[in-house]
Amino acid sequence: QVQVVESGGGWVQPGGSLRLSCTVSGSIFRVYAVGWYRQAPGNERELVAVIMSSGSTNYKPSVKGRFTISRDVDKKTVWLQMNSLKPEDTAVYYCKAAVTPTEDYWGQGTQVTVSS
């Protein structure tokens, strides 16, 4: 069984920073890719950032230069460092771990609120 657990959400003022963590545990040999997604009320869930097993990364254009995805392979942990946060970044952030190209697991989500 694979578990994906996020942490690190909260409230921050515009311009502030938060760091989200995603830890994958269970009977897996490796993680193929880990992506951070977000969903704001009334909106569809969207991909924010992804890191592949090769270490390559990709970002949603609106967060490029402000967000950084990184990982610790041995700890099976991925972080999303979010800087210069804006009110439009407010959403529930979800972590998805793909253990194969066709098998993935979602975390429960963590709320990020950016407001003054």
For each residue, the residues with C-beta under 8 A, 3 or more apart:
1: 26 27
2: 24 25 26 27 28 97 99 105
3: 24 25 26 105
4: 22 23 24 95 96 97 105 106 107
5: 22 23 25 107 108
6: 9 20 21 22 93 94 95 107 108 109 110
7: 20 21 110
8: 18 19 20 21 110
9: 6 18 20 93 110 111 112
10: 18 111 112 113
11: 113 114 115
12: 16 17 18 85 112 113 114
13: 16 114 115 116
14: 85 86 87 114 115 116
15: 84 85
16: 12 13 85 114
17: 12 81 82 83 84 85
18: 8 9 10 12 82 85 112
19: 8 79 80 81 82
20: 6 7 8 9 36 79 80 82 93 95 110 112
21: 6 7 8 77 78 79
22: 4 5 6 34 36 77 78 79 80 95 97 107
23: 4 5 75 76 77
24: 2 3 4 28 31 34 76 77 78 97 99 105
25: 2 3 5 76
26: 1 2 3
27: 1 2
28: 2 24 31 76 99
29:
30: 53 99
31: 24 28 34 53 76 97 98 99
32: 52 53 98 99 100 101
33: 50 51 52 53 97 98
34: 22 24 31 50 51 69 71 78 95 96 97 98
35: 47 48 49 50 51 95 96 98
36: 20 22 47 48 49 50 69 78 80 93 94 95 96
37: 45 46 47 48 93 94 95 96
38: 45 46 48 89 91 92 93 94 112
39: 43 44 45 46 91 92 94 109
40: 43 90 91 92
41:
42:
43: 39 40 46 91
44: 39
45: 37 38 39 94
46: 37 38 39 43 60
47: 35 36 37 50 60
48: 35 36 37 38 59 60 63 67 80 93
49: 35 36 57 58 59 60 63 67 68 69 80
50: 33 34 35 36 47 57 58 69
51: 33 34 35 55 56 57 69 70 71 78
52: 32 33 55 56 57
53: 30 31 32 33
54:
55: 51 52 71
56: 51 52
57: 49 50 51 52 69
58: 49 50
59: 48 49 63 64 67 69
60: 46 47 48 49 63 64
61: 64
62: 88
63: 48 49 59 60 66 67 82 89
64: 59 60 61 67
65:
66: 63 82 83 84 85
67: 48 49 59 63 64 80 81 82 83
68: 49 80 81 83
69: 34 36 49 50 51 57 59 78 79 80 81
70: 51 78 79 81
71: 34 51 55 77 78 79
72: 75 76 77
73: 76
74:
75: 23 72
76: 23 24 25 28 31 72 73
77: 21 22 23 24 71 72
78: 21 22 24 34 36 51 69 70 71 95
79: 19 20 21 22 69 70 71
80: 19 20 22 36 48 49 67 68 69 93
81: 17 19 67 68 69 70
82: 17 18 19 20 63 66 67 85 89 112
83: 17 66 67 68
84: 15 17 66
85: 12 14 15 16 17 18 66 82 89 112 114
86: 14 89 114
87: 14 90 114 115
88: 62 114
89: 38 63 82 85 86 112 114
90: 40 87 112 113 114 115
91: 38 39 40 43 111 112
92: 38 39 40 109 110 111 112
93: 6 9 20 36 37 38 48 80 109 110 111 112
94: 6 36 37 38 39 45 106 107 108 109 110
95: 4 6 20 22 34 35 36 37 78 106 107
96: 4 34 35 36 37 104 105 106 107
97: 2 4 22 24 31 33 34 104 105
98: 31 32 33 34 35 101 103 104
99: 2 24 28 30 31 32 103 104 105
100: 32 103
101: 32 98
102:
103: 98 99 100
104: 96 97 98 99
105: 2 3 4 24 96 97 99
106: 4 94 95 96
107: 4 5 6 22 94 95 96 110
108: 5 6 94
109: 6 39 92 93 94
110: 6 7 8 9 20 92 93 94 107
111: 9 10 91 92 93
112: 9 10 12 18 20 38 82 85 89 90 91 92 93
113: 10 11 12 90
114: 11 12 13 14 16 85 86 87 88 89 90
115: 11 13 14 87 90
116: 13 14
